[in-house]
């Protein structure tokens, strides 16, 4: 399984890029937003990838972040959403916009993507609504009143969120609790302190 490529952007097309990794060119299919983010030929790039294998095809899908890849996985788990439709949605919407659309049940925003009709858009937001509160530190969570909350920075924060989720807390609650812990302790707080304070927040 190829999870990430670090190399030089060798070539691009309408929905693909070739990444040269030590002389080996990897063809990756990407959303329009990912292609724009990669830059121009010759730039050094890091691409998170998802390998898709079927009876007739084998391809790498490329993303600028692990968060975009996580949303791709969520989207393709919805019935009727293949990799092409998922990339069309990620081309039309940033992950933060997609997260807000699902959290608020805004099917019209998802339907802006090419090839996504109203019925499919409704299915997507309905199935992903409960998962839109936060993807373990990947996207900004939505607060109780629907307001966007600041994402706690740093790997310790993501690890703390993951720890709370492993203890049974929902992603939205875990993310908000860690965000509050970061606010209390500061951005340089260690993992153990973050988990300790966040647990009190989540349980309270």
LINWO-V414009 format. One record per backbone hydrogen bond with DSSP energy under -1.0 kcal/mol. CO is the residue of the C=O (numbers start at 1). NH is the residue of the N-H. If there is no record, write none. Layout:
BEGIN
co:nh
CO:NH
CO:NH
END
This chain:
BEGIN
co:nh
3:49
5:47
7:45
8:20
9:42
11:18
15:30
16:13
17:28
18:10
18:11
19:26
20:8
21:24
24:21
26:19
28:17
29:62
31:35
32:36
33:37
34:38
40:43
43:9
45:7
47:5
48:63
50:61
52:59
57:54
59:52
60:29
61:50
63:48
65:69
66:70
67:71
68:72
69:73
70:74
71:75
72:76
75:78
78:81
82:86
83:87
84:88
85:89
86:90
87:91
88:92
89:93
94:98
95:99
96:100
97:101
98:102
99:103
100:104
101:106
105:107
106:110
107:111
109:112
110:113
113:116
117:121
118:122
119:123
120:124
121:125
122:126
123:127
124:128
129:132
135:138
141:149
143:146
147:143
154:158
155:159
156:160
157:161
158:162
159:163
160:164
161:165
162:166
164:169
165:168
170:174
171:175
172:176
173:177
174:178
175:179
176:180
177:181
178:182
179:183
180:184
181:185
182:186
186:189
190:194
191:195
192:196
193:197
194:198
195:199
196:200
197:201
198:202
199:203
200:204
END
